[in-house]
Amino acid sequence: MRLGLSLGYQTAWSTPADHLAMAQEADRLGYAVVWAAEAYGSDTVSMLAWMAGQTTNIDLGAAVMQIPARTPAMTAMTAATLDTLSGGRFRLGLGVSGPQVSEGWHGVRFAKPLARTREYVDIVRMALAREKVSYQGEHYTLPLADGAGKAIKLGFHPLRSEIPLYLAAVGPKNLQLAGEIADGWLAIFFAPDMAGEYIGHIPKDKAFDIAPTVPVVIGDDLSACADVVRWYAALYIGGMGSREQNFYNQLAIRMGYEKEAKLVQDLYLSRQVAEAAAAVPQEFIERTSMIGTKDQIKDRIRAYAEAGVGTLSISPYVGDLESGIATLRTVAEAFEEAGV
């Protein structure tokens, strides 16, 4: 197992300079990859391109590039360019986002996300391999049958024709798809004690990188550490998507928190955000995060390793850069001492 750093996206309380400093420190400490995200604010490509020229060894991961935001050919062009610029350090993470962002921000229908993802990945791989892109699918047709276009191939020789490709997956069917067509899984709210259920969707004979993003808060008071994560958990369980279609709420239900998930969602959608955060079960946070003292962090690292995680990507929940750097160092020390 290797360590990764998940930076997320730019927010009102973060700066590009802080994210770069975190990435550079992770690079110095030997972390395997730094991931940048996008929703409907900062984009992952610009952040990773900026960091590519100012880091040395660490991989640069998109977690994720949104499928509705780009054509598959554009994604292949971007992936090939970033990989070449960085000297072969790029990891391509893809995800369909959710109905609200896909349809409200990008103007792309969310229907049949699994079928669209399969076709999208087919075309991306075809383009990266510098094959002439000719594809007749339900969602993508290249070239258009009634137009002047012709099948063409990527116009330069990228450093690698095969780039590690990850899928962000929450539901069982999407995870099964990831196990079939991708090289890795970008997981959220990954509970090591449920690893058997997760891994059951992945072919046993396939080299596959399970790469969860895990919130980290270091401190002596476990409850206080959990309180830092509650707001994030409440946002996803309660407010990420509609009442009828919230994949993270459904995940919490599958984990055994049906009543609690409904309460968090009811409160959040009623704009009682503080109450929603308070309603997130302590047990849920402890199962899906790394919180507590350095020794407790070590135990959690061992649990993730035993669960089959290949890339343990931490997301430090801190209020400033200094605390973020300290968290990176403490986790690196705990990782070494854990002996995984």
Backbone torsions as a table, in degrees:
resi	resn	phi	psi	omega
1	MET	NA	143.0	177.7
2	ARG	-121.4	158.2	177.2
3	LEU	-90.3	146.0	172.3
4	GLY	-131.4	166.9	177.4
5	LEU	-124.4	123.4	175.9
6	SER	-101.9	115.6	-178.4
7	LEU	-89.6	-19.4	-174.7
8	GLY	71.8	-143.1	179.5
9	TYR	-125.4	173.5	-179.4
10	GLN	-70.2	136.2	179.3
11	THR	-130.8	-178.8	179.7
12	ALA	-66.6	-19.8	-177.8
13	TRP	-111.0	17.4	176.0
14	SER	-132.5	161.2	177.0
15	THR	-133.0	154.8	174.9
16	PRO	-57.1	-36.2	179.8
17	ALA	-63.6	-41.2	177.6
18	ASP	-63.9	-43.2	179.6
19	HIS	-63.8	-39.8	177.6
20	LEU	-63.4	-44.4	179.8
21	ALA	-61.3	-39.3	177.3
22	MET	-64.9	-43.4	179.5
23	ALA	-63.2	-41.1	-179.9
24	GLN	-66.8	-38.1	177.3
25	GLU	-68.0	-40.6	176.3
26	ALA	-61.9	-39.1	176.6
27	ASP	-60.1	-47.2	-178.6
28	ARG	-64.2	-34.9	-177.5
29	LEU	-81.4	-7.3	178.1
30	GLY	92.4	14.8	174.1
31	TYR	-60.7	147.4	-174.0
32	ALA	-79.7	-33.2	-172.7
33	VAL	-154.9	147.7	170.0
34	VAL	-118.2	130.7	-177.2
35	TRP	-108.3	139.6	171.9
36	ALA	-119.7	149.2	-174.3
37	ALA	-120.3	171.4	173.0
38	GLU	-148.7	147.8	174.9
39	ALA	-131.8	-86.3	173.5
40	TYR	-141.8	35.8	177.1
41	GLY	-132.6	-116.1	177.6
42	SER	-66.7	147.4	-179.3
43	ASP	-100.7	154.4	-176.1
44	THR	-72.9	-34.3	-174.4
45	VAL	-64.3	-47.0	-179.3
46	SER	-62.2	-42.9	-179.7
47	MET	-63.0	-44.2	-177.7
48	LEU	-70.0	-37.2	177.9
49	ALA	-63.6	-39.2	178.8
50	TRP	-65.3	-41.7	-179.5
51	MET	-74.7	-26.1	-177.3
52	ALA	-59.2	-39.5	-177.9
53	GLY	-82.3	-3.2	-175.7
54	GLN	-126.4	17.5	172.1
55	THR	-131.6	169.9	-172.4
56	THR	-118.9	-52.9	-171.2
57	ASN	-115.2	-26.4	-172.4
58	ILE	-69.4	139.6	175.0
59	ASP	-70.0	156.1	-178.5
60	LEU	-118.1	112.7	-172.9
61	GLY	-112.7	138.5	173.5
62	ALA	-91.7	118.3	-178.0
63	ALA	-136.2	71.9	6.2
64	VAL	-133.5	169.3	162.6
65	MET	-86.4	124.6	-173.4
66	GLN	-75.6	128.4	-179.2
67	ILE	-60.0	-42.8	179.8
68	PRO	-70.9	-11.1	-175.7
69	ALA	-84.5	-20.4	-173.2
70	ARG	-142.0	149.0	170.1
71	THR	-68.2	155.4	178.2
72	PRO	-60.2	-34.0	178.5
73	ALA	-65.7	-39.8	178.3
74	MET	-65.2	-39.3	177.5
75	THR	-63.4	-41.6	178.1
76	ALA	-63.7	-43.3	177.6
77	MET	-58.9	-45.6	-177.8
78	THR	-66.7	-44.2	179.5
79	ALA	-62.2	-44.4	179.6
80	ALA	-63.6	-38.7	-179.7
81	THR	-69.3	-47.9	179.2
82	LEU	-62.0	-39.4	180.0
83	ASP	-65.9	-39.8	179.3
84	THR	-69.9	-44.6	178.9
85	LEU	-60.2	-35.1	-175.2
86	SER	-91.7	0.9	-179.0
87	GLY	74.9	34.5	176.9
88	GLY	82.7	35.1	-176.9
89	ARG	-112.3	11.0	-174.2
90	PHE	-91.2	140.9	170.4
91	ARG	-122.1	127.5	-175.3
92	LEU	-96.5	109.3	173.7
93	GLY	-103.0	135.6	-177.4
94	LEU	-126.5	149.2	175.9
95	GLY	-158.3	153.6	-176.9
96	VAL	-84.9	-3.0	-174.9
97	SER	64.4	-147.7	179.0
98	GLY	-131.0	172.0	-176.5
99	PRO	-58.0	-39.2	-176.0
100	GLN	-65.9	-44.6	-179.7
101	VAL	-75.3	-43.8	-177.8
102	SER	-60.0	-48.3	-175.4
103	GLU	-89.0	-33.8	-177.0
104	GLY	-83.5	-32.1	-176.2
105	TRP	-102.3	-45.1	-176.4
106	HIS	-96.7	-13.8	-179.8
107	GLY	69.0	30.0	-178.8
108	VAL	-116.9	127.3	-179.9
109	ARG	-59.7	140.6	-176.7
110	PHE	-89.0	-7.8	-173.6
111	ALA	-56.7	146.1	176.1
112	LYS	52.9	55.6	-176.7
113	PRO	-62.8	-34.2	-178.7
114	LEU	-68.2	-44.5	179.9
115	ALA	-65.5	-39.4	178.1
116	ARG	-65.1	-39.6	179.3
117	THR	-63.8	-43.6	179.5
118	ARG	-58.6	-47.9	-179.6
119	GLU	-65.2	-41.0	-179.4
120	TYR	-58.9	-48.0	-179.7
121	VAL	-64.6	-39.7	176.6
122	ASP	-54.1	-48.3	-175.9
123	ILE	-70.3	-41.1	178.2
124	VAL	-59.3	-47.1	-179.8
125	ARG	-64.0	-39.5	178.9
126	MET	-61.7	-44.3	-179.0
127	ALA	-68.1	-41.8	179.6
128	LEU	-63.7	-30.9	178.2
129	ALA	-79.0	1.4	-179.2
130	ARG	59.5	35.5	169.6
131	GLU	-84.6	155.6	171.9
132	LYS	-66.9	125.1	-173.5
133	VAL	-83.6	104.9	174.7
134	SER	-130.8	119.3	-172.3
135	TYR	-147.1	130.6	176.6
136	GLN	-122.2	97.0	179.9
137	GLY	-122.4	-177.0	178.4
138	GLU	-73.2	-32.4	-174.0
139	HIS	-109.8	-24.4	-179.0
140	TYR	-131.9	132.3	175.1
141	THR	-130.6	118.4	-179.0
142	LEU	-135.8	129.5	-12.3
143	PRO	-72.9	167.1	177.7
144	LEU	-61.5	135.3	-173.2
145	ALA	-66.3	-30.9	-173.8
146	ASP	-107.6	19.9	-177.5
147	GLY	-116.7	-173.7	-177.0
148	ALA	-91.9	-0.8	-176.4
149	GLY	-73.2	161.7	175.8
150	LYS	-136.2	162.2	179.3
151	ALA	-67.9	124.2	179.8
152	ILE	-128.9	168.7	-179.7
153	LYS	-123.6	163.7	-178.6
154	LEU	-51.5	132.6	-168.9
155	GLY	-85.4	9.1	172.5
156	PHE	-147.4	164.6	-178.9
157	HIS	-91.6	105.4	179.9
158	PRO	-70.5	164.4	179.9
159	LEU	-62.0	-40.5	178.4
160	ARG	-129.9	138.8	177.4
161	SER	-88.2	-12.3	176.2
162	GLU	-127.4	116.1	-179.4
163	ILE	-111.1	134.5	179.4
164	PRO	-52.6	126.7	-174.5
165	LEU	-119.5	125.6	-178.6
166	TYR	-116.1	150.1	172.1
167	LEU	-117.3	136.3	169.3
168	ALA	-80.2	121.9	-176.1
169	ALA	-137.7	139.1	177.8
170	VAL	-117.3	-48.1	-178.1
171	GLY	-83.5	161.2	-178.6
172	PRO	-58.8	-40.6	-178.5
173	LYS	-67.8	-38.9	178.5
174	ASN	-68.0	-37.7	176.9
175	LEU	-65.8	-39.2	176.8
176	GLN	-61.6	-40.6	177.2
177	LEU	-63.3	-42.8	178.5
178	ALA	-59.2	-44.2	178.9
179	GLY	-62.5	-27.7	-178.5
180	GLU	-82.7	-44.0	-168.4
181	ILE	-115.4	-7.9	-175.0
182	ALA	-113.7	173.7	177.8
183	ASP	-98.9	-11.4	-178.4
184	GLY	-165.5	169.2	-177.6
185	TRP	-124.3	123.5	173.1
186	LEU	-90.9	106.5	-172.5
187	ALA	-104.3	152.6	174.8
188	ILE	-130.7	145.5	-176.3
189	PHE	53.3	46.5	179.6
190	PHE	-80.2	121.8	178.0
191	ALA	-105.6	115.1	-178.9
192	PRO	-55.1	-31.7	-178.6
193	ASP	-70.2	-10.6	176.5
194	MET	-105.9	15.2	-174.2
195	ALA	-57.4	-36.8	-179.0
196	GLY	-60.1	-39.0	178.3
197	GLU	-67.8	-42.6	-179.8
198	TYR	-63.5	-51.9	-173.2
199	ILE	-66.1	-22.4	178.2
200	GLY	-62.1	-17.7	179.1
201	HIS	-91.4	-1.2	-175.3
202	ILE	-112.8	132.3	178.7
203	PRO	-55.0	133.1	-174.9
204	LYS	-66.2	-29.2	-174.5
205	ASP	-95.2	15.6	-176.0
206	LYS	-108.9	134.6	171.7
207	ALA	-71.6	117.1	-169.9
208	PHE	-147.0	130.2	-176.3
209	ASP	-97.7	111.0	173.0
210	ILE	-84.4	118.0	-171.9
211	ALA	-129.1	80.1	178.9
212	PRO	-78.2	148.8	167.7
213	THR	-93.3	125.1	-171.9
214	VAL	-124.1	119.2	175.2
215	PRO	-61.5	141.2	178.7
216	VAL	-129.4	128.0	172.3
217	VAL	-136.0	123.8	-177.5
218	ILE	-105.2	130.5	-179.8
219	GLY	178.3	169.9	-177.9
220	ASP	-84.2	-24.7	-176.4
221	ASP	-100.8	107.1	-175.0
222	LEU	-62.4	-39.7	-179.7
223	SER	-66.1	-40.9	178.6
224	ALA	-65.6	-38.6	176.9
225	CYS	-63.2	-42.0	-179.8
226	ALA	-64.4	-35.3	-179.6
227	ASP	-60.2	-30.3	179.6
228	VAL	-67.2	-32.1	-176.6
229	VAL	-87.2	-20.0	-172.9
230	ARG	-55.5	-40.9	-176.5
231	TRP	-63.8	-40.5	177.4
232	TYR	-64.7	-46.5	179.8
233	ALA	-62.9	-40.8	-179.8
234	ALA	-65.6	-38.5	178.3
235	LEU	-57.8	-46.6	-176.9
236	TYR	-75.1	-48.2	-177.8
237	ILE	-68.5	-35.7	-174.3
238	GLY	-99.0	-35.4	-169.2
239	GLY	-122.8	-1.1	-176.8
240	MET	-90.6	91.1	-175.6
241	GLY	110.6	-174.8	-178.8
242	SER	-91.8	172.8	177.0
243	ARG	-60.8	-35.5	-176.7
244	GLU	-82.4	-23.7	-173.9
245	GLN	-141.3	85.4	176.1
246	ASN	-131.7	104.2	-173.7
247	PHE	-64.4	-31.8	-177.3
248	TYR	-75.9	-34.5	174.0
249	ASN	-63.8	-42.2	178.2
250	GLN	-63.9	-36.0	177.4
251	LEU	-63.8	-44.5	178.3
252	ALA	-60.5	-37.3	177.2
253	ILE	-63.9	-44.5	178.8
254	ARG	-63.3	-25.7	179.4
255	MET	-82.6	-2.6	175.6
256	GLY	105.1	15.0	-176.1
257	TYR	-118.0	51.1	-175.3
258	GLU	-62.4	-52.0	-178.3
259	LYS	-65.1	-43.2	-178.3
260	GLU	-65.5	-40.1	-179.9
261	ALA	-64.3	-40.2	177.9
262	LYS	-64.6	-41.5	-179.9
263	LEU	-65.0	-44.8	179.3
264	VAL	-60.1	-43.5	-179.9
265	GLN	-66.4	-44.1	178.8
266	ASP	-58.1	-45.4	-179.2
267	LEU	-67.2	-43.6	-176.5
268	TYR	-65.4	-45.3	-178.5
269	LEU	-71.3	-15.3	173.4
270	SER	-91.3	8.9	178.5
271	ARG	65.6	24.9	172.2
272	GLN	-98.7	69.5	-169.9
273	VAL	-66.7	-43.7	-179.8
274	ALA	-61.8	-40.3	179.2
275	GLU	-67.8	-37.1	177.6
276	ALA	-63.4	-43.2	178.7
277	ALA	-62.0	-42.6	-179.8
278	ALA	-64.9	-24.7	-177.2
279	ALA	-83.9	-9.6	176.6
280	VAL	-67.7	124.7	-175.9
281	PRO	-63.1	138.3	175.7
282	GLN	-55.9	-40.7	-178.9
283	GLU	-61.5	-40.0	178.6
284	PHE	-59.4	-44.3	-179.3
285	ILE	-66.0	-42.9	-179.6
286	GLU	-65.7	-32.3	180.0
287	ARG	-75.2	-24.2	-172.2
288	THR	-117.4	8.3	-177.0
289	SER	-134.7	173.1	169.4
290	MET	-119.6	104.5	-176.6
291	ILE	-132.3	152.9	176.1
292	GLY	115.2	-155.2	-177.2
293	THR	-77.0	172.2	178.9
294	LYS	-60.2	-39.4	178.2
295	ASP	-65.0	-38.5	176.8
296	GLN	-67.2	-36.6	175.9
297	ILE	-62.7	-41.2	178.0
298	LYS	-59.1	-44.8	179.1
299	ASP	-61.4	-40.1	179.8
300	ARG	-68.1	-38.0	177.5
301	ILE	-60.0	-43.4	178.6
302	ARG	-63.9	-37.7	179.7
303	ALA	-64.1	-41.8	178.5
304	TYR	-66.4	-38.6	178.5
305	ALA	-64.7	-44.3	179.6
306	GLU	-65.3	-24.6	179.2
307	ALA	-79.5	-4.9	177.9
308	GLY	95.1	11.9	178.8
309	VAL	-68.2	135.1	178.5
310	GLY	-98.0	-38.7	177.6
311	THR	-126.9	109.4	179.6
312	LEU	-92.7	99.8	-174.9
313	SER	-96.4	113.7	-176.1
314	ILE	-91.7	148.2	176.1
315	SER	-122.7	97.7	-177.3
316	PRO	-66.8	125.5	176.8
317	TYR	-97.8	91.7	-173.5
318	VAL	-134.9	166.7	-176.9
319	GLY	-101.4	-7.6	-178.3
320	ASP	-157.1	167.9	-176.4
321	LEU	-63.2	-42.4	-178.5
322	GLU	-57.8	-43.0	178.6
323	SER	-68.3	-35.2	177.2
324	GLY	-63.7	-44.5	178.5
325	ILE	-63.1	-43.0	179.0
326	ALA	-61.1	-39.3	178.7
327	THR	-65.1	-43.4	177.3
328	LEU	-56.6	-44.2	-177.9
329	ARG	-69.0	-41.8	179.7
330	THR	-63.8	-43.3	179.1
331	VAL	-65.2	-39.4	177.5
332	ALA	-61.5	-40.9	177.6
333	GLU	-66.2	-44.3	179.4
334	ALA	-63.5	-38.4	178.8
335	PHE	-61.8	-45.9	179.6
336	GLU	-63.8	-43.3	-178.9
337	GLU	-70.2	-27.0	179.7
338	ALA	-68.9	-24.3	175.2
339	GLY	67.8	32.5	-179.1
340	VAL	-90.4	NA	NA
